[in-house]
Amino acid sequence: MPVRYRCRHCETEIGRLPFDAEETIRKLHLFEIGEIDDYIEKDARGETIVHSICEHCEDSLRQFPDYHALKNWLQ
Ligand SMILES: [Zn+2]
């Protein structure tokens, strides 16, 4: 099953790996973020979704660090 990277702020698909790389990704990200299960999930079709952040959100987060906190609060 392919692995898809999706922005956890705006749901944009950032990219996909055309092979099952879940184990590799787990090892890769474990060092970065620790709580890997918060970032990886399986969807209904059994595809692995990695919740990441897209360039757009990364930029706006850098420019307006309070914006996303506010948006999450309002939802
Ligand atoms: Zn985004």
N, CA, C, O and the ligand as a Tripos MOL2 file, in Angstrom:
@<TRIPOS>MOLECULE
protein
  301   299    76     0     0
PROTEIN
NO_CHARGES

@<TRIPOS>ATOM
      1 N           0.8410   -1.2060    0.0000 N.3       1 MET1
      2 CA          0.0000    0.0000    0.0000 C.3       1 MET1
      3 C           0.8740    1.2530    0.0000 C.2       1 MET1
      4 O           1.8710    1.3150    0.7200 O.2       1 MET1
      5 N           0.5040    2.2480   -0.8030 N.am      2 PRO2
      6 CA          1.3060    3.4730   -0.8310 C.3       2 PRO2
      7 C           1.1950    4.2580    0.4770 C.2       2 PRO2
      8 O           0.2650    4.0810    1.2640 O.2       2 PRO2
      9 N           2.1460    5.1000    0.6640 N.am      3 VAL3
     10 CA          2.1560    5.9860    1.8320 C.3       3 VAL3
     11 C           1.9050    7.4000    1.3330 C.2       3 VAL3
     12 O           2.5510    7.8670    0.3950 O.2       3 VAL3
     13 N           0.9620    8.0720    1.9700 N.am      4 ARG4
     14 CA          0.6530    9.4360    1.5430 C.3       4 ARG4
     15 C           0.9930   10.4260    2.6430 C.2       4 ARG4
     16 O           0.7150   10.2020    3.8210 O.2       4 ARG4
     17 N           1.5930   11.5120    2.2310 N.am      5 TYR5
     18 CA          1.8870   12.6080    3.1480 C.3       5 TYR5
     19 C           0.8140   13.6650    2.9800 C.2       5 TYR5
     20 O           0.5630   14.1410    1.8730 O.2       5 TYR5
     21 N           0.1880   14.0230    4.0750 N.am      6 ARG6
     22 CA         -0.8810   15.0140    4.0170 C.3       6 ARG6
     23 C          -0.6210   16.0830    5.0680 C.2       6 ARG6
     24 O          -0.1610   15.7930    6.1720 O.2       6 ARG6
     25 N          -0.9250   17.3280    4.7030 N.am      7 CYS7
     26 CA         -0.7440   18.4210    5.6490 C.3       7 CYS7
     27 C          -1.7840   18.3040    6.7610 C.2       7 CYS7
     28 O          -2.9760   18.1600    6.4890 O.2       7 CYS7
     29 N          -1.3400   18.3640    7.9910 N.am      8 ARG8
     30 CA         -2.3000   18.1970    9.0880 C.3       8 ARG8
     31 C          -3.0500   19.4870    9.4080 C.2       8 ARG8
     32 O          -3.9530   19.4950   10.2450 O.2       8 ARG8
     33 N          -2.6720   20.5770    8.7390 N.am      9 HIS9
     34 CA         -3.3780   21.8470    8.9510 C.3       9 HIS9
     35 C          -4.4330   22.0890    7.8870 C.2       9 HIS9
     36 O          -5.5540   22.4810    8.2110 O.2       9 HIS9
     37 N          -4.0960   21.8630    6.6090 N.am     10 CYS10
     38 CA         -5.0340   22.1920    5.5300 C.3      10 CYS10
     39 C          -5.4360   20.9640    4.7160 C.2      10 CYS10
     40 O          -6.1740   21.0970    3.7410 O.2      10 CYS10
     41 N          -4.9670   19.7670    5.0920 N.am     11 GLU11
     42 CA         -5.3740   18.5110    4.4300 C.3      11 GLU11
     43 C          -4.8520   18.3710    3.0080 C.2      11 GLU11
     44 O          -5.2340   17.4300    2.3120 O.2      11 GLU11
     45 N          -3.9970   19.2700    2.5560 N.am     12 THR12
     46 CA         -3.4130   19.1440    1.2280 C.3      12 THR12
     47 C          -2.4960   17.9310    1.1680 C.2      12 THR12
     48 O          -1.7280   17.6650    2.0930 O.2      12 THR12
     49 N          -2.5920   17.2030    0.0620 N.am     13 GLU13
     50 CA         -1.6730   16.0900   -0.1020 C.3      13 GLU13
     51 C          -0.3290   16.6310   -0.5570 C.2      13 GLU13
     52 O          -0.2290   17.2870   -1.5950 O.2      13 GLU13
     53 N           0.6950   16.3530    0.2210 N.am     14 ILE14
     54 CA          2.0260   16.8870   -0.0560 C.3      14 ILE14
     55 C           2.7660   15.9780   -1.0340 C.2      14 ILE14
     56 O           3.4910   16.4480   -1.9110 O.2      14 ILE14
     57 N           2.5760   14.6880   -0.8720 N.am     15 GLY15
     58 CA          3.2670   13.7620   -1.7570 C.3      15 GLY15
     59 C           2.9260   12.3370   -1.3850 C.2      15 GLY15
     60 O           2.2620   12.0860   -0.3790 O.2      15 GLY15
     61 N           3.3840   11.4020   -2.2050 N.am     16 ARG16
     62 CA          3.1270   10.0180   -1.8700 C.3      16 ARG16
     63 C           4.3120    9.1380   -2.2620 C.2      16 ARG16
     64 O           5.0520    9.4380   -3.1990 O.2      16 ARG16
     65 N           4.4660    8.0680   -1.5340 N.am     17 LEU17
     66 CA          5.4700    7.0690   -1.8590 C.3      17 LEU17
     67 C           4.7130    5.8740   -2.4350 C.2      17 LEU17
     68 O           3.7730    5.3790   -1.8120 O.2      17 LEU17
     69 N           5.1100    5.4140   -3.6030 N.am     18 PRO18
     70 CA          4.3320    4.3840   -4.2880 C.3      18 PRO18
     71 C           4.5860    2.9620   -3.7680 C.2      18 PRO18
     72 O           4.2900    1.9840   -4.4540 O.2      18 PRO18
     73 N           5.1170    2.8610   -2.5920 N.am     19 PHE19
     74 CA          5.3750    1.5420   -2.0280 C.3      19 PHE19
     75 C           5.1430    1.6100   -0.5240 C.2      19 PHE19
     76 O           5.0440    2.6940    0.0520 O.2      19 PHE19
     77 N           5.0600    0.4730    0.0880 N.am     20 ASP20
     78 CA          4.7850    0.4410    1.5150 C.3      20 ASP20
     79 C           6.0680    0.7250    2.2900 C.2      20 ASP20
     80 O           6.9470   -0.1270    2.4140 O.2      20 ASP20
     81 N           6.1440    1.9410    2.8020 N.am     21 ALA21
     82 CA          7.3660    2.3540    3.4940 C.3      21 ALA21
     83 C           7.0750    2.7020    4.9470 C.2      21 ALA21
     84 O           7.8180    3.4490    5.5840 O.2      21 ALA21
     85 N           5.9770    2.1460    5.4600 N.am     22 GLU22
     86 CA          5.5790    2.5420    6.8060 C.3      22 GLU22
     87 C           6.6790    2.2930    7.8400 C.2      22 GLU22
     88 O           6.9500    3.1420    8.6890 O.2      22 GLU22
     89 N           7.2940    1.1430    7.7580 N.am     23 GLU23
     90 CA          8.3500    0.8220    8.7200 C.3      23 GLU23
     91 C           9.5120    1.8040    8.6160 C.2      23 GLU23
     92 O          10.0430    2.2750    9.6220 O.2      23 GLU23
     93 N           9.8930    2.0990    7.3760 N.am     24 THR24
     94 CA         10.9850    3.0520    7.1500 C.3      24 THR24
     95 C          10.6380    4.4100    7.7210 C.2      24 THR24
     96 O          11.4500    5.0570    8.3810 O.2      24 THR24
     97 N           9.3950    4.8320    7.4480 N.am     25 ILE25
     98 CA          8.9530    6.1430    7.9240 C.3      25 ILE25
     99 C           8.9350    6.1920    9.4480 C.2      25 ILE25
    100 O           9.3490    7.1780   10.0570 O.2      25 ILE25
    101 N           8.4550    5.1240   10.0430 N.am     26 ARG26
    102 CA          8.4290    5.0870   11.5050 C.3      26 ARG26
    103 C           9.8270    5.2660   12.0840 C.2      26 ARG26
    104 O          10.0380    6.0200   13.0340 O.2      26 ARG26
    105 N          10.7720    4.5530   11.4840 N.am     27 LYS27
    106 CA         12.1520    4.6630   11.9800 C.3      27 LYS27
    107 C          12.7000    6.0620   11.7400 C.2      27 LYS27
    108 O          13.3870    6.6350   12.5850 O.2      27 LYS27
    109 N          12.3730    6.6020   10.5500 N.am     28 LEU28
    110 CA         12.8780    7.9130   10.1430 C.3      28 LEU28
    111 C          12.3770    9.0130   11.0760 C.2      28 LEU28
    112 O          13.1450    9.8660   11.5210 O.2      28 LEU28
    113 N          11.0630    8.9770   11.3650 N.am     29 HIS29
    114 CA         10.4550   10.0690   12.1060 C.3      29 HIS29
    115 C          10.5400    9.8960   13.6160 C.2      29 HIS29
    116 O          10.3500   10.8510   14.3710 O.2      29 HIS29
    117 N          10.8180    8.7030   14.0400 N.am     30 LEU30
    118 CA         10.8870    8.4180   15.4650 C.3      30 LEU30
    119 C          11.8840    9.3390   16.1600 C.2      30 LEU30
    120 O          11.6610    9.8000   17.2790 O.2      30 LEU30
    121 N          12.9710    9.5880   15.4750 N.am     31 PHE31
    122 CA         14.0220   10.4190   16.0550 C.3      31 PHE31
    123 C          13.6130   11.8830   16.0990 C.2      31 PHE31
    124 O          14.0570   12.6390   16.9620 O.2      31 PHE31
    125 N          12.7570   12.2750   15.1530 N.am     32 GLU32
    126 CA         12.3610   13.6790   15.0650 C.3      32 GLU32
    127 C          11.2620   14.0380   16.0520 C.2      32 GLU32
    128 O          11.3570   15.0300   16.7740 O.2      32 GLU32
    129 N          10.2320   13.2280   16.0730 N.am     33 ILE33
    130 CA          9.0150   13.6650   16.7560 C.3      33 ILE33
    131 C           8.5750   12.7810   17.9070 C.2      33 ILE33
    132 O           7.7110   13.1750   18.6910 O.2      33 ILE33
    133 N           9.1460   11.6070   18.0240 N.am     34 GLY34
    134 CA          8.8260   10.7810   19.1740 C.3      34 GLY34
    135 C           7.4780   10.0890   19.0870 C.2      34 GLY34
    136 O           7.4010    8.8830   18.8530 O.2      34 GLY34
    137 N           6.3980   10.8730   19.2800 N.am     35 GLU35
    138 CA          5.0570   10.2900   19.3380 C.3      35 GLU35
    139 C           4.5450    9.9670   17.9360 C.2      35 GLU35
    140 O           3.6610   10.6480   17.4150 O.2      35 GLU35
    141 N           5.0980    8.9470   17.3460 N.am     36 ILE36
    142 CA          4.8360    8.6450   15.9350 C.3      36 ILE36
    143 C           3.3780    8.3000   15.6660 C.2      36 ILE36
    144 O           2.8770    8.5970   14.5810 O.2      36 ILE36
    145 N           2.7010    7.7010   16.5920 N.am     37 ASP37
    146 CA          1.3220    7.2820   16.3450 C.3      37 ASP37
    147 C           0.3620    8.4610   16.2050 C.2      37 ASP37
    148 O          -0.7470    8.3000   15.6950 O.2      37 ASP37
    149 N           0.7820    9.6410   16.6550 N.am     38 ASP38
    150 CA         -0.0250   10.8370   16.4490 C.3      38 ASP38
    151 C           0.0700   11.3300   15.0090 C.2      38 ASP38
    152 O          -0.7400   12.1480   14.5720 O.2      38 ASP38
    153 N           1.0440   10.8410   14.2860 N.am     39 TYR39
    154 CA          1.3220   11.3770   12.9660 C.3      39 TYR39
    155 C           1.0430   10.3870   11.8490 C.2      39 TYR39
    156 O           0.9220   10.7830   10.6900 O.2      39 TYR39
    157 N           0.9390    9.1090   12.1760 N.am     40 ILE40
    158 CA          0.7070    8.0880   11.1540 C.3      40 ILE40
    159 C          -0.6170    7.4020   11.4290 C.2      40 ILE40
    160 O          -0.9070    7.0330   12.5670 O.2      40 ILE40
    161 N          -1.4150    7.2310   10.3950 N.am     41 GLU41
    162 CA         -2.6510    6.4690   10.5510 C.3      41 GLU41
    163 C          -2.9280    5.6850    9.2730 C.2      41 GLU41
    164 O          -2.3440    5.9660    8.2260 O.2      41 GLU41
    165 N          -3.8090    4.7130    9.3620 N.am     42 LYS42
    166 CA         -4.2750    3.9610    8.1920 C.3      42 LYS42
    167 C          -5.6570    4.4660    7.8380 C.2      42 LYS42
    168 O          -6.5040    4.6410    8.7140 O.2      42 LYS42
    169 N          -5.8870    4.7010    6.5520 N.am     43 ASP43
    170 CA         -7.2350    5.0900    6.1700 C.3      43 ASP43
    171 C          -8.0630    3.8420    5.8520 C.2      43 ASP43
    172 O          -7.6050    2.7120    6.0240 O.2      43 ASP43
    173 N          -9.2960    4.0760    5.3810 N.am     44 ALA44
    174 CA        -10.2380    2.9720    5.1750 C.3      44 ALA44
    175 C          -9.7400    1.9600    4.1410 C.2      44 ALA44
    176 O         -10.0920    0.7820    4.1990 O.2      44 ALA44
    177 N          -8.9330    2.4190    3.2100 N.am     45 ARG45
    178 CA         -8.4250    1.5250    2.1760 C.3      45 ARG45
    179 C          -7.1200    0.8380    2.5750 C.2      45 ARG45
    180 O          -6.5520    0.0650    1.8040 O.2      45 ARG45
    181 N          -6.6580    1.1280    3.7780 N.am     46 GLY46
    182 CA         -5.4320    0.4960    4.2500 C.3      46 GLY46
    183 C          -4.1740    1.2470    3.8600 C.2      46 GLY46
    184 O          -3.0600    0.7650    4.0610 O.2      46 GLY46
    185 N          -4.3650    2.4400    3.2950 N.am     47 GLU47
    186 CA         -3.2020    3.2440    2.9530 C.3      47 GLU47
    187 C          -2.6770    3.9530    4.2020 C.2      47 GLU47
    188 O          -3.4380    4.3260    5.0950 O.2      47 GLU47
    189 N          -1.3930    4.1220    4.2350 N.am     48 THR48
    190 CA         -0.7740    4.8120    5.3540 C.3      48 THR48
    191 C          -0.7630    6.3090    5.0790 C.2      48 THR48
    192 O          -0.2900    6.7550    4.0340 O.2      48 THR48
    193 N          -1.2870    7.0800    6.0270 N.am     49 ILE49
    194 CA         -1.2880    8.5340    5.9040 C.3      49 ILE49
    195 C          -0.3250    9.0950    6.9390 C.2      49 ILE49
    196 O          -0.4260    8.7930    8.1280 O.2      49 ILE49
    197 N           0.6020    9.9070    6.4760 N.am     50 VAL50
    198 CA          1.5130   10.5780    7.3910 C.3      50 VAL50
    199 C           1.0940   12.0350    7.4760 C.2      50 VAL50
    200 O           1.0820   12.7470    6.4720 O.2      50 VAL50
    201 N           0.7520   12.4700    8.6750 N.am     51 HIS51
    202 CA          0.3510   13.8640    8.8650 C.3      51 HIS51
    203 C           1.5920   14.7160    9.0410 C.2      51 HIS51
    204 O           2.3180   14.6210   10.0300 O.2      51 HIS51
    205 N           1.8010   15.5530    8.0390 N.am     52 SER52
    206 CA          2.9840   16.3980    8.0420 C.3      52 SER52
    207 C           2.5290   17.8500    7.9170 C.2      52 SER52
    208 O           1.4080   18.1910    8.2940 O.2      52 SER52
    209 N           3.3880   18.6830    7.3960 N.am     53 ILE53
    210 CA          2.9920   20.0790    7.1840 C.3      53 ILE53
    211 C           3.4900   20.5230    5.8140 C.2      53 ILE53
    212 O           4.6360   20.2660    5.4440 O.2      53 ILE53
    213 N           2.6070   21.2000    5.0590 N.am     54 CYS54
    214 CA          2.9820   21.6260    3.7140 C.3      54 CYS54
    215 C           3.7830   22.9320    3.7800 C.2      54 CYS54
    216 O           3.8610   23.5850    4.8210 O.2      54 CYS54
    217 N           4.3660   23.2850    2.6490 N.am     55 GLU55
    218 CA          5.2020   24.4940    2.6110 C.3      55 GLU55
    219 C           4.3990   25.7340    2.9690 C.2      55 GLU55
    220 O           4.8640   26.6100    3.6990 O.2      55 GLU55
    221 N           3.1780   25.7900    2.4370 N.am     56 HIS56
    222 CA          2.3220   26.9640    2.6690 C.3      56 HIS56
    223 C           2.0670   27.1580    4.1680 C.2      56 HIS56
    224 O           2.2300   28.2550    4.7010 O.2      56 HIS56
    225 N           1.6650   26.0710    4.8350 N.am     57 CYS57
    226 CA          1.3610   26.1880    6.2600 C.3      57 CYS57
    227 C           2.6250   26.4350    7.0800 C.2      57 CYS57
    228 O           2.6020   27.1450    8.0850 O.2      57 CYS57
    229 N           3.7110   25.8440    6.6380 N.am     58 GLU58
    230 CA          4.9640   26.0580    7.3420 C.3      58 GLU58
    231 C           5.3510   27.5360    7.2930 C.2      58 GLU58
    232 O           5.8020   28.1080    8.2850 O.2      58 GLU58
    233 N           5.1650   28.1470    6.1060 N.am     59 ASP59
    234 CA          5.4550   29.5650    5.9440 C.3      59 ASP59
    235 C           4.5610   30.4260    6.8240 C.2      59 ASP59
    236 O           5.0380   31.3070    7.5400 O.2      59 ASP59
    237 N           3.2510   30.1600    6.7650 N.am     60 SER60
    238 CA          2.3350   31.0060    7.5300 C.3      60 SER60
    239 C           2.5250   30.7850    9.0340 C.2      60 SER60
    240 O           2.3440   31.6970    9.8400 O.2      60 SER60
    241 N           2.8930   29.5550    9.3860 N.am     61 LEU61
    242 CA          3.1410   29.2620   10.7920 C.3      61 LEU61
    243 C           4.3580   30.0380   11.2960 C.2      61 LEU61
    244 O           4.4110   30.4880   12.4410 O.2      61 LEU61
    245 N           5.3210   30.1730   10.4050 N.am     62 ARG62
    246 CA          6.5330   30.9020   10.7620 C.3      62 ARG62
    247 C           6.2360   32.4010   10.8810 C.2      62 ARG62
    248 O           6.7750   33.0930   11.7450 O.2      62 ARG62
    249 N           5.3580   32.8830    9.9820 N.am     63 GLN63
    250 CA          5.0590   34.3150    9.9770 C.3      63 GLN63
    251 C           4.0320   34.6980   11.0450 C.2      63 GLN63
    252 O           4.1200   35.7480   11.6810 O.2      63 GLN63
    253 N           3.0610   33.8080   11.2130 N.am     64 PHE64
    254 CA          1.9880   34.1010   12.1790 C.3      64 PHE64
    255 C           1.8260   32.9190   13.1300 C.2      64 PHE64
    256 O           0.8970   32.1270   12.9760 O.2      64 PHE64
    257 N           2.6980   32.7960   14.0850 N.am     65 PRO65
    258 CA          2.6630   31.6060   14.9540 C.3      65 PRO65
    259 C           1.3550   31.4410   15.7250 C.2      65 PRO65
    260 O           1.0260   30.3330   16.1500 O.2      65 PRO65
    261 N           0.6100   32.5230   15.9080 N.am     66 ASP66
    262 CA         -0.6320   32.4310   16.6810 C.3      66 ASP66
    263 C          -1.8370   32.0580   15.8300 C.2      66 ASP66
    264 O          -2.8830   31.6760   16.3550 O.2      66 ASP66
    265 N          -1.6850   32.1690   14.5040 N.am     67 TYR67
    266 CA         -2.8230   31.9860   13.6160 C.3      67 TYR67
    267 C          -3.4090   30.5780   13.7100 C.2      67 TYR67
    268 O          -4.6270   30.4240   13.8030 O.2      67 TYR67
    269 N          -2.5720   29.5630   13.6870 N.am     68 HIS68
    270 CA         -3.0790   28.1950   13.6820 C.3      68 HIS68
    271 C          -3.6850   27.8010   15.0220 C.2      68 HIS68
    272 O          -4.6420   27.0290   15.0820 O.2      68 HIS68
    273 N          -3.1240   28.3340   16.0780 N.am     69 ALA69
    274 CA         -3.6990   28.0790   17.4000 C.3      69 ALA69
    275 C          -5.1040   28.6600   17.4630 C.2      69 ALA69
    276 O          -6.0240   28.0490   18.0060 O.2      69 ALA69
    277 N          -5.2480   29.8420   16.9000 N.am     70 LEU70
    278 CA         -6.5420   30.5200   16.8830 C.3      70 LEU70
    279 C          -7.5410   29.7450   16.0150 C.2      70 LEU70
    280 O          -8.6930   29.5480   16.4000 O.2      70 LEU70
    281 N          -7.0810   29.3130   14.8450 N.am     71 LYS71
    282 CA         -7.9370   28.5870   13.9130 C.3      71 LYS71
    283 C          -8.4300   27.2890   14.5530 C.2      71 LYS71
    284 O          -9.6110   26.9580   14.4560 O.2      71 LYS71
    285 N          -7.5430   26.5680   15.1950 N.am     72 ASN72
    286 CA         -7.9330   25.3180   15.8510 C.3      72 ASN72
    287 C          -8.9460   25.5780   16.9680 C.2      72 ASN72
    288 O          -9.8530   24.7810   17.2050 O.2      72 ASN72
    289 N          -8.7740   26.6690   17.6180 N.am     73 TRP73
    290 CA         -9.6610   27.0390   18.7100 C.3      73 TRP73
    291 C         -11.0750   27.3050   18.1930 C.2      73 TRP73
    292 O         -12.0600   26.9430   18.8380 O.2      73 TRP73
    293 N         -11.1650   27.9440   17.0160 N.am     74 LEU74
    294 CA        -12.4520   28.3200   16.4520 C.3      74 LEU74
    295 C         -13.2040   27.1370   15.8350 C.2      74 LEU74
    296 O         -14.4270   27.1940   15.7020 O.2      74 LEU74
    297 N         -12.5100   26.0900   15.4650 N.am     75 GLN75
    298 CA        -13.1500   24.9840   14.7720 C.3      75 GLN75
    299 C         -13.9540   24.0880   15.7060 C.2      75 GLN75
    300 O         -14.5520   23.1100   15.2590 O.2      75 GLN75
    301 ZN         -1.0030   22.9430    4.7750 Zn       76 ZN76
@<TRIPOS>BOND
     1     1     2 1
     2     2     3 1
     3     3     4 2
     4     3     5 am
     5     5     6 1
     6     6     7 1
     7     7     8 2
     8     7     9 am
     9     9    10 1
    10    10    11 1
    11    11    12 2
    12    11    13 am
    13    13    14 1
    14    14    15 1
    15    15    16 2
    16    15    17 am
    17    17    18 1
    18    18    19 1
    19    19    20 2
    20    19    21 am
    21    21    22 1
    22    22    23 1
    23    23    24 2
    24    23    25 am
    25    25    26 1
    26    26    27 1
    27    27    28 2
    28    27    29 am
    29    29    30 1
    30    30    31 1
    31    31    32 2
    32    31    33 am
    33    33    34 1
    34    34    35 1
    35    35    36 2
    36    35    37 am
    37    37    38 1
    38    38    39 1
    39    39    40 2
    40    39    41 am
    41    41    42 1
    42    42    43 1
    43    43    44 2
    44    43    45 am
    45    45    46 1
    46    46    47 1
    47    47    48 2
    48    47    49 am
    49    49    50 1
    50    50    51 1
    51    51    52 2
    52    51    53 am
    53    53    54 1
    54    54    55 1
    55    55    56 2
    56    55    57 am
    57    57    58 1
    58    58    59 1
    59    59    60 2
    60    59    61 am
    61    61    62 1
    62    62    63 1
    63    63    64 2
    64    63    65 am
    65    65    66 1
    66    66    67 1
    67    67    68 2
    68    67    69 am
    69    69    70 1
    70    70    71 1
    71    71    72 2
    72    71    73 am
    73    73    74 1
    74    74    75 1
    75    75    76 2
    76    75    77 am
    77    77    78 1
    78    78    79 1
    79    79    80 2
    80    79    81 am
    81    81    82 1
    82    82    83 1
    83    83    84 2
    84    83    85 am
    85    85    86 1
    86    86    87 1
    87    87    88 2
    88    87    89 am
    89    89    90 1
    90    90    91 1
    91    91    92 2
    92    91    93 am
    93    93    94 1
    94    94    95 1
    95    95    96 2
    96    95    97 am
    97    97    98 1
    98    98    99 1
    99    99   100 2
   100    99   101 am
   101   101   102 1
   102   102   103 1
   103   103   104 2
   104   103   105 am
   105   105   106 1
   106   106   107 1
   107   107   108 2
   108   107   109 am
   109   109   110 1
   110   110   111 1
   111   111   112 2
   112   111   113 am
   113   113   114 1
   114   114   115 1
   115   115   116 2
   116   115   117 am
   117   117   118 1
   118   118   119 1
   119   119   120 2
   120   119   121 am
   121   121   122 1
   122   122   123 1
   123   123   124 2
   124   123   125 am
   125   125   126 1
   126   126   127 1
   127   127   128 2
   128   127   129 am
   129   129   130 1
   130   130   131 1
   131   131   132 2
   132   131   133 am
   133   133   134 1
   134   134   135 1
   135   135   136 2
   136   135   137 am
   137   137   138 1
   138   138   139 1
   139   139   140 2
   140   139   141 am
   141   141   142 1
   142   142   143 1
   143   143   144 2
   144   143   145 am
   145   145   146 1
   146   146   147 1
   147   147   148 2
   148   147   149 am
   149   149   150 1
   150   150   151 1
   151   151   152 2
   152   151   153 am
   153   153   154 1
   154   154   155 1
   155   155   156 2
   156   155   157 am
   157   157   158 1
   158   158   159 1
   159   159   160 2
   160   159   161 am
   161   161   162 1
   162   162   163 1
   163   163   164 2
   164   163   165 am
   165   165   166 1
   166   166   167 1
   167   167   168 2
   168   167   169 am
   169   169   170 1
   170   170   171 1
   171   171   172 2
   172   171   173 am
   173   173   174 1
   174   174   175 1
   175   175   176 2
   176   175   177 am
   177   177   178 1
   178   178   179 1
   179   179   180 2
   180   179   181 am
   181   181   182 1
   182   182   183 1
   183   183   184 2
   184   183   185 am
   185   185   186 1
   186   186   187 1
   187   187   188 2
   188   187   189 am
   189   189   190 1
   190   190   191 1
   191   191   192 2
   192   191   193 am
   193   193   194 1
   194   194   195 1
   195   195   196 2
   196   195   197 am
   197   197   198 1
   198   198   199 1
   199   199   200 2
   200   199   201 am
   201   201   202 1
   202   202   203 1
   203   203   204 2
   204   203   205 am
   205   205   206 1
   206   206   207 1
   207   207   208 2
   208   207   209 am
   209   209   210 1
   210   210   211 1
   211   211   212 2
   212   211   213 am
   213   213   214 1
   214   214   215 1
   215   215   216 2
   216   215   217 am
   217   217   218 1
   218   218   219 1
   219   219   220 2
   220   219   221 am
   221   221   222 1
   222   222   223 1
   223   223   224 2
   224   223   225 am
   225   225   226 1
   226   226   227 1
   227   227   228 2
   228   227   229 am
   229   229   230 1
   230   230   231 1
   231   231   232 2
   232   231   233 am
   233   233   234 1
   234   234   235 1
   235   235   236 2
   236   235   237 am
   237   237   238 1
   238   238   239 1
   239   239   240 2
   240   239   241 am
   241   241   242 1
   242   242   243 1
   243   243   244 2
   244   243   245 am
   245   245   246 1
   246   246   247 1
   247   247   248 2
   248   247   249 am
   249   249   250 1
   250   250   251 1
   251   251   252 2
   252   251   253 am
   253   253   254 1
   254   254   255 1
   255   255   256 2
   256   255   257 am
   257   257   258 1
   258   258   259 1
   259   259   260 2
   260   259   261 am
   261   261   262 1
   262   262   263 1
   263   263   264 2
   264   263   265 am
   265   265   266 1
   266   266   267 1
   267   267   268 2
   268   267   269 am
   269   269   270 1
   270   270   271 1
   271   271   272 2
   272   271   273 am
   273   273   274 1
   274   274   275 1
   275   275   276 2
   276   275   277 am
   277   277   278 1
   278   278   279 1
   279   279   280 2
   280   279   281 am
   281   281   282 1
   282   282   283 1
   283   283   284 2
   284   283   285 am
   285   285   286 1
   286   286   287 1
   287   287   288 2
   288   287   289 am
   289   289   290 1
   290   290   291 1
   291   291   292 2
   292   291   293 am
   293   293   294 1
   294   294   295 1
   295   295   296 2
   296   295   297 am
   297   297   298 1
   298   298   299 1
   299   299   300 2
@<TRIPOS>SUBSTRUCTURE
     1 MET1         2 RESIDUE 1 A MET
     2 PRO2         6 RESIDUE 1 A PRO
     3 VAL3        10 RESIDUE 1 A VAL
     4 ARG4        14 RESIDUE 1 A ARG
     5 TYR5        18 RESIDUE 1 A TYR
     6 ARG6        22 RESIDUE 1 A ARG
     7 CYS7        26 RESIDUE 1 A CYS
     8 ARG8        30 RESIDUE 1 A ARG
     9 HIS9        34 RESIDUE 1 A HIS
    10 CYS10       38 RESIDUE 1 A CYS
    11 GLU11       42 RESIDUE 1 A GLU
    12 THR12       46 RESIDUE 1 A THR
    13 GLU13       50 RESIDUE 1 A GLU
    14 ILE14       54 RESIDUE 1 A ILE
    15 GLY15       58 RESIDUE 1 A GLY
    16 ARG16       62 RESIDUE 1 A ARG
    17 LEU17       66 RESIDUE 1 A LEU
    18 PRO18       70 RESIDUE 1 A PRO
    19 PHE19       74 RESIDUE 1 A PHE
    20 ASP20       78 RESIDUE 1 A ASP
    21 ALA21       82 RESIDUE 1 A ALA
    22 GLU22       86 RESIDUE 1 A GLU
    23 GLU23       90 RESIDUE 1 A GLU
    24 THR24       94 RESIDUE 1 A THR
    25 ILE25       98 RESIDUE 1 A ILE
    26 ARG26      102 RESIDUE 1 A ARG
    27 LYS27      106 RESIDUE 1 A LYS
    28 LEU28      110 RESIDUE 1 A LEU
    29 HIS29      114 RESIDUE 1 A HIS
    30 LEU30      118 RESIDUE 1 A LEU
    31 PHE31      122 RESIDUE 1 A PHE
    32 GLU32      126 RESIDUE 1 A GLU
    33 ILE33      130 RESIDUE 1 A ILE
    34 GLY34      134 RESIDUE 1 A GLY
    35 GLU35      138 RESIDUE 1 A GLU
    36 ILE36      142 RESIDUE 1 A ILE
    37 ASP37      146 RESIDUE 1 A ASP
    38 ASP38      150 RESIDUE 1 A ASP
    39 TYR39      154 RESIDUE 1 A TYR
    40 ILE40      158 RESIDUE 1 A ILE
    41 GLU41      162 RESIDUE 1 A GLU
    42 LYS42      166 RESIDUE 1 A LYS
    43 ASP43      170 RESIDUE 1 A ASP
    44 ALA44      174 RESIDUE 1 A ALA
    45 ARG45      178 RESIDUE 1 A ARG
    46 GLY46      182 RESIDUE 1 A GLY
    47 GLU47      186 RESIDUE 1 A GLU
    48 THR48      190 RESIDUE 1 A THR
    49 ILE49      194 RESIDUE 1 A ILE
    50 VAL50      198 RESIDUE 1 A VAL
    51 HIS51      202 RESIDUE 1 A HIS
    52 SER52      206 RESIDUE 1 A SER
    53 ILE53      210 RESIDUE 1 A ILE
    54 CYS54      214 RESIDUE 1 A CYS
    55 GLU55      218 RESIDUE 1 A GLU
    56 HIS56      222 RESIDUE 1 A HIS
    57 CYS57      226 RESIDUE 1 A CYS
    58 GLU58      230 RESIDUE 1 A GLU
    59 ASP59      234 RESIDUE 1 A ASP
    60 SER60      238 RESIDUE 1 A SER
    61 LEU61      242 RESIDUE 1 A LEU
    62 ARG62      246 RESIDUE 1 A ARG
    63 GLN63      250 RESIDUE 1 A GLN
    64 PHE64      254 RESIDUE 1 A PHE
    65 PRO65      258 RESIDUE 1 A PRO
    66 ASP66      262 RESIDUE 1 A ASP
    67 TYR67      266 RESIDUE 1 A TYR
    68 HIS68      270 RESIDUE 1 A HIS
    69 ALA69      274 RESIDUE 1 A ALA
    70 LEU70      278 RESIDUE 1 A LEU
    71 LYS71      282 RESIDUE 1 A LYS
    72 ASN72      286 RESIDUE 1 A ASN
    73 TRP73      290 RESIDUE 1 A TRP
    74 LEU74      294 RESIDUE 1 A LEU
    75 GLN75      298 RESIDUE 1 A GLN
    76 ZN76       301 GROUP 0 **** ****
